Amino acid sequence: MNITVVGMGYVGMSLAVLLSGQHAVTAVDILPEKVKAINE
């Protein structure tokens, strides 16, 4: 199952990490600094 999580704040990041154990997760955020930090 593919899951998209919008917003990488406290709740969004926690959900993305939890769900990524068994599913493909795409994380989306509007702040370029957050996106860059997550990708690194």
mmCIF file of the N, C-alpha and C atoms, coordinates in Angstrom:
data_MODEL
# 
_entry.id   MODEL 
# 
loop_
_atom_site.group_PDB 
_atom_site.id 
_atom_site.type_symbol 
_atom_site.label_atom_id 
_atom_site.label_alt_id 
_atom_site.label_comp_id 
_atom_site.label_asym_id 
_atom_site.label_entity_id 
_atom_site.label_seq_id 
_atom_site.pdbx_PDB_ins_code 
_atom_site.Cartn_x 
_atom_site.Cartn_y 
_atom_site.Cartn_z 
_atom_site.occupancy 
_atom_site.B_iso_or_equiv 
_atom_site.pdbx_formal_charge 
_atom_site.auth_seq_id 
_atom_site.auth_comp_id 
_atom_site.auth_asym_id 
_atom_site.auth_atom_id 
_atom_site.pdbx_PDB_model_num 
ATOM 1   N N  . MET A 1 1  ? 0.842  -1.170 0.000  1.00 0.00 ? 1  MET A N  1 
ATOM 2   C CA . MET A 1 1  ? 0.000  0.000  0.000  1.00 0.00 ? 1  MET A CA 1 
ATOM 3   C C  . MET A 1 1  ? 0.890  1.237  0.000  1.00 0.00 ? 1  MET A C  1 
ATOM 4   N N  . ASN A 1 2  ? 0.534  2.227  -0.804 1.00 0.00 ? 2  ASN A N  1 
ATOM 5   C CA . ASN A 1 2  ? 1.241  3.505  -0.843 1.00 0.00 ? 2  ASN A CA 1 
ATOM 6   C C  . ASN A 1 2  ? 0.490  4.514  0.013  1.00 0.00 ? 2  ASN A C  1 
ATOM 7   N N  . ILE A 1 3  ? 1.214  5.196  0.894  1.00 0.00 ? 3  ILE A N  1 
ATOM 8   C CA . ILE A 1 3  ? 0.611  6.163  1.805  1.00 0.00 ? 3  ILE A CA 1 
ATOM 9   C C  . ILE A 1 3  ? 1.331  7.493  1.657  1.00 0.00 ? 3  ILE A C  1 
ATOM 10  N N  . THR A 1 4  ? 0.565  8.573  1.631  1.00 0.00 ? 4  THR A N  1 
ATOM 11  C CA . THR A 1 4  ? 1.136  9.913  1.592  1.00 0.00 ? 4  THR A CA 1 
ATOM 12  C C  . THR A 1 4  ? 0.790  10.624 2.889  1.00 0.00 ? 4  THR A C  1 
ATOM 13  N N  . VAL A 1 5  ? 1.801  11.202 3.531  1.00 0.00 ? 5  VAL A N  1 
ATOM 14  C CA . VAL A 1 5  ? 1.602  11.973 4.756  1.00 0.00 ? 5  VAL A CA 1 
ATOM 15  C C  . VAL A 1 5  ? 1.929  13.422 4.424  1.00 0.00 ? 5  VAL A C  1 
ATOM 16  N N  . VAL A 1 6  ? 0.975  14.303 4.651  1.00 0.00 ? 6  VAL A N  1 
ATOM 17  C CA . VAL A 1 6  ? 1.144  15.719 4.353  1.00 0.00 ? 6  VAL A CA 1 
ATOM 18  C C  . VAL A 1 6  ? 1.442  16.451 5.657  1.00 0.00 ? 6  VAL A C  1 
ATOM 19  N N  . GLY A 1 7  ? 2.586  17.125 5.691  1.00 0.00 ? 7  GLY A N  1 
ATOM 20  C CA . GLY A 1 7  ? 2.991  17.863 6.878  1.00 0.00 ? 7  GLY A CA 1 
ATOM 21  C C  . GLY A 1 7  ? 3.948  17.033 7.722  1.00 0.00 ? 7  GLY A C  1 
ATOM 22  N N  . MET A 1 8  ? 5.163  17.513 7.869  1.00 0.00 ? 8  MET A N  1 
ATOM 23  C CA . MET A 1 8  ? 6.179  16.781 8.619  1.00 0.00 ? 8  MET A CA 1 
ATOM 24  C C  . MET A 1 8  ? 6.461  17.403 9.977  1.00 0.00 ? 8  MET A C  1 
ATOM 25  N N  . GLY A 1 9  ? 5.390  17.787 10.644 1.00 0.00 ? 9  GLY A N  1 
ATOM 26  C CA . GLY A 1 9  ? 5.516  18.279 12.013 1.00 0.00 ? 9  GLY A CA 1 
ATOM 27  C C  . GLY A 1 9  ? 5.620  17.099 12.964 1.00 0.00 ? 9  GLY A C  1 
ATOM 28  N N  . TYR A 1 10 ? 5.314  17.327 14.213 1.00 0.00 ? 10 TYR A N  1 
ATOM 29  C CA . TYR A 1 10 ? 5.438  16.305 15.252 1.00 0.00 ? 10 TYR A CA 1 
ATOM 30  C C  . TYR A 1 10 ? 4.599  15.075 14.920 1.00 0.00 ? 10 TYR A C  1 
ATOM 31  N N  . VAL A 1 11 ? 3.345  15.272 14.554 1.00 0.00 ? 11 VAL A N  1 
ATOM 32  C CA . VAL A 1 11 ? 2.441  14.153 14.281 1.00 0.00 ? 11 VAL A CA 1 
ATOM 33  C C  . VAL A 1 11 ? 2.738  13.513 12.933 1.00 0.00 ? 11 VAL A C  1 
ATOM 34  N N  . GLY A 1 12 ? 2.932  14.317 11.894 1.00 0.00 ? 12 GLY A N  1 
ATOM 35  C CA . GLY A 1 12 ? 3.180  13.775 10.560 1.00 0.00 ? 12 GLY A CA 1 
ATOM 36  C C  . GLY A 1 12 ? 4.442  12.935 10.488 1.00 0.00 ? 12 GLY A C  1 
ATOM 37  N N  . MET A 1 13 ? 5.521  13.398 11.112 1.00 0.00 ? 13 MET A N  1 
ATOM 38  C CA . MET A 1 13 ? 6.773  12.653 11.094 1.00 0.00 ? 13 MET A CA 1 
ATOM 39  C C  . MET A 1 13 ? 6.617  11.331 11.842 1.00 0.00 ? 13 MET A C  1 
ATOM 40  N N  . SER A 1 14 ? 5.939  11.368 12.977 1.00 0.00 ? 14 SER A N  1 
ATOM 41  C CA . SER A 1 14 ? 5.716  10.143 13.752 1.00 0.00 ? 14 SER A CA 1 
ATOM 42  C C  . SER A 1 14 ? 4.911  9.125  12.955 1.00 0.00 ? 14 SER A C  1 
ATOM 43  N N  . LEU A 1 15 ? 3.853  9.579  12.304 1.00 0.00 ? 15 LEU A N  1 
ATOM 44  C CA . LEU A 1 15 ? 3.038  8.682  11.485 1.00 0.00 ? 15 LEU A CA 1 
ATOM 45  C C  . LEU A 1 15 ? 3.836  8.104  10.319 1.00 0.00 ? 15 LEU A C  1 
ATOM 46  N N  . ALA A 1 16 ? 4.619  8.938  9.661  1.00 0.00 ? 16 ALA A N  1 
ATOM 47  C CA . ALA A 1 16 ? 5.404  8.478  8.516  1.00 0.00 ? 16 ALA A CA 1 
ATOM 48  C C  . ALA A 1 16 ? 6.394  7.397  8.936  1.00 0.00 ? 16 ALA A C  1 
ATOM 49  N N  . VAL A 1 17 ? 7.072  7.608  10.058 1.00 0.00 ? 17 VAL A N  1 
ATOM 50  C CA . VAL A 1 17 ? 8.043  6.619  10.537 1.00 0.00 ? 17 VAL A CA 1 
ATOM 51  C C  . VAL A 1 17 ? 7.335  5.328  10.926 1.00 0.00 ? 17 VAL A C  1 
ATOM 52  N N  . LEU A 1 18 ? 6.234  5.438  11.636 1.00 0.00 ? 18 LEU A N  1 
ATOM 53  C CA . LEU A 1 18 ? 5.491  4.260  12.067 1.00 0.00 ? 18 LEU A CA 1 
ATOM 54  C C  . LEU A 1 18 ? 4.977  3.452  10.875 1.00 0.00 ? 18 LEU A C  1 
ATOM 55  N N  . LEU A 1 19 ? 4.400  4.128  9.894  1.00 0.00 ? 19 LEU A N  1 
ATOM 56  C CA . LEU A 1 19 ? 3.825  3.435  8.745  1.00 0.00 ? 19 LEU A CA 1 
ATOM 57  C C  . LEU A 1 19 ? 4.875  2.901  7.776  1.00 0.00 ? 19 LEU A C  1 
ATOM 58  N N  . SER A 1 20 ? 6.069  3.491  7.774  1.00 0.00 ? 20 SER A N  1 
ATOM 59  C CA . SER A 1 20 ? 7.095  3.073  6.809  1.00 0.00 ? 20 SER A CA 1 
ATOM 60  C C  . SER A 1 20 ? 7.649  1.684  7.102  1.00 0.00 ? 20 SER A C  1 
ATOM 61  N N  . GLY A 1 21 ? 7.347  1.141  8.261  1.00 0.00 ? 21 GLY A N  1 
ATOM 62  C CA . GLY A 1 21 ? 7.799  -0.209 8.582  1.00 0.00 ? 21 GLY A CA 1 
ATOM 63  C C  . GLY A 1 21 ? 7.167  -1.264 7.694  1.00 0.00 ? 21 GLY A C  1 
ATOM 64  N N  . GLN A 1 22 ? 5.928  -1.027 7.249  1.00 0.00 ? 22 GLN A N  1 
ATOM 65  C CA . GLN A 1 22 ? 5.221  -2.036 6.463  1.00 0.00 ? 22 GLN A CA 1 
ATOM 66  C C  . GLN A 1 22 ? 4.626  -1.511 5.159  1.00 0.00 ? 22 GLN A C  1 
ATOM 67  N N  . HIS A 1 23 ? 4.768  -0.210 4.902  1.00 0.00 ? 23 HIS A N  1 
ATOM 68  C CA . HIS A 1 23 ? 4.176  0.383  3.701  1.00 0.00 ? 23 HIS A CA 1 
ATOM 69  C C  . HIS A 1 23 ? 5.151  1.366  3.067  1.00 0.00 ? 23 HIS A C  1 
ATOM 70  N N  . ALA A 1 24 ? 4.925  1.648  1.787  1.00 0.00 ? 24 ALA A N  1 
ATOM 71  C CA . ALA A 1 24 ? 5.698  2.690  1.103  1.00 0.00 ? 24 ALA A CA 1 
ATOM 72  C C  . ALA A 1 24 ? 5.079  4.030  1.472  1.00 0.00 ? 24 ALA A C  1 
ATOM 73  N N  . VAL A 1 25 ? 5.902  4.954  2.011  1.00 0.00 ? 25 VAL A N  1 
ATOM 74  C CA . VAL A 1 25 ? 5.397  6.235  2.495  1.00 0.00 ? 25 VAL A CA 1 
ATOM 75  C C  . VAL A 1 25 ? 6.047  7.376  1.713  1.00 0.00 ? 25 VAL A C  1 
ATOM 76  N N  . THR A 1 26 ? 5.222  8.326  1.261  1.00 0.00 ? 26 THR A N  1 
ATOM 77  C CA . THR A 1 26 ? 5.693  9.559  0.653  1.00 0.00 ? 26 THR A CA 1 
ATOM 78  C C  . THR A 1 26 ? 5.330  10.689 1.605  1.00 0.00 ? 26 THR A C  1 
ATOM 79  N N  . ALA A 1 27 ? 6.331  11.469 1.994  1.00 0.00 ? 27 ALA A N  1 
ATOM 80  C CA . ALA A 1 27 ? 6.114  12.578 2.913  1.00 0.00 ? 27 ALA A CA 1 
ATOM 81  C C  . ALA A 1 27 ? 6.166  13.893 2.145  1.00 0.00 ? 27 ALA A C  1 
ATOM 82  N N  . VAL A 1 28 ? 5.233  14.797 2.448  1.00 0.00 ? 28 VAL A N  1 
ATOM 83  C CA . VAL A 1 28 ? 5.133  16.079 1.747  1.00 0.00 ? 28 VAL A CA 1 
ATOM 84  C C  . VAL A 1 28 ? 5.112  17.204 2.775  1.00 0.00 ? 28 VAL A C  1 
ATOM 85  N N  . ASP A 1 29 ? 5.893  18.246 2.513  1.00 0.00 ? 29 ASP A N  1 
ATOM 86  C CA . ASP A 1 29 ? 5.887  19.435 3.367  1.00 0.00 ? 29 ASP A CA 1 
ATOM 87  C C  . ASP A 1 29 ? 6.177  20.654 2.491  1.00 0.00 ? 29 ASP A C  1 
ATOM 88  N N  . ILE A 1 30 ? 5.744  21.826 2.944  1.00 0.00 ? 30 ILE A N  1 
ATOM 89  C CA . ILE A 1 30 ? 5.936  23.035 2.145  1.00 0.00 ? 30 ILE A CA 1 
ATOM 90  C C  . ILE A 1 30 ? 7.224  23.771 2.483  1.00 0.00 ? 30 ILE A C  1 
ATOM 91  N N  . LEU A 1 31 ? 7.904  23.380 3.557  1.00 0.00 ? 31 LEU A N  1 
ATOM 92  C CA . LEU A 1 31 ? 9.138  24.061 3.954  1.00 0.00 ? 31 LEU A CA 1 
ATOM 93  C C  . LEU A 1 31 ? 10.352 23.351 3.350  1.00 0.00 ? 31 LEU A C  1 
ATOM 94  N N  . PRO A 1 32 ? 11.060 24.018 2.440  1.00 0.00 ? 32 PRO A N  1 
ATOM 95  C CA . PRO A 1 32 ? 12.196 23.382 1.770  1.00 0.00 ? 32 PRO A CA 1 
ATOM 96  C C  . PRO A 1 32 ? 13.276 22.906 2.738  1.00 0.00 ? 32 PRO A C  1 
ATOM 97  N N  . GLU A 1 33 ? 13.451 23.606 3.867  1.00 0.00 ? 33 GLU A N  1 
ATOM 98  C CA . GLU A 1 33 ? 14.480 23.197 4.829  1.00 0.00 ? 33 GLU A CA 1 
ATOM 99  C C  . GLU A 1 33 ? 14.152 21.839 5.451  1.00 0.00 ? 33 GLU A C  1 
ATOM 100 N N  . LYS A 1 34 ? 12.893 21.614 5.742  1.00 0.00 ? 34 LYS A N  1 
ATOM 101 C CA . LYS A 1 34 ? 12.469 20.319 6.308  1.00 0.00 ? 34 LYS A CA 1 
ATOM 102 C C  . LYS A 1 34 ? 12.658 19.204 5.303  1.00 0.00 ? 34 LYS A C  1 
ATOM 103 N N  . VAL A 1 35 ? 12.262 19.469 4.072  1.00 0.00 ? 35 VAL A N  1 
ATOM 104 C CA . VAL A 1 35 ? 12.380 18.455 3.017  1.00 0.00 ? 35 VAL A CA 1 
ATOM 105 C C  . VAL A 1 35 ? 13.840 18.072 2.822  1.00 0.00 ? 35 VAL A C  1 
ATOM 106 N N  . LYS A 1 36 ? 14.708 19.059 2.773  1.00 0.00 ? 36 LYS A N  1 
ATOM 107 C CA . LYS A 1 36 ? 16.131 18.800 2.594  1.00 0.00 ? 36 LYS A CA 1 
ATOM 108 C C  . LYS A 1 36 ? 16.699 17.991 3.772  1.00 0.00 ? 36 LYS A C  1 
ATOM 109 N N  . ALA A 1 37 ? 16.326 18.358 4.988  1.00 0.00 ? 37 ALA A N  1 
ATOM 110 C CA . ALA A 1 37 ? 16.813 17.643 6.178  1.00 0.00 ? 37 ALA A CA 1 
ATOM 111 C C  . ALA A 1 37 ? 16.332 16.205 6.196  1.00 0.00 ? 37 ALA A C  1 
ATOM 112 N N  . ILE A 1 38 ? 15.108 15.969 5.815  1.00 0.00 ? 38 ILE A N  1 
ATOM 113 C CA . ILE A 1 38 ? 14.567 14.607 5.794  1.00 0.00 ? 38 ILE A CA 1 
ATOM 114 C C  . ILE A 1 38 ? 15.264 13.780 4.720  1.00 0.00 ? 38 ILE A C  1 
ATOM 115 N N  . ASN A 1 39 ? 15.505 14.358 3.565  1.00 0.00 ? 39 ASN A N  1 
ATOM 116 C CA . ASN A 1 39 ? 16.158 13.627 2.481  1.00 0.00 ? 39 ASN A CA 1 
ATOM 117 C C  . ASN A 1 39 ? 17.603 13.286 2.787  1.00 0.00 ? 39 ASN A C  1 
ATOM 118 N N  . GLU A 1 40 ? 18.241 14.120 3.593  1.00 0.00 ? 40 GLU A N  1 
ATOM 119 C CA . GLU A 1 40 ? 19.643 13.859 3.923  1.00 0.00 ? 40 GLU A CA 1 
ATOM 120 C C  . GLU A 1 40 ? 19.711 12.814 5.008  1.00 0.00 ? 40 GLU A C  1 
# 
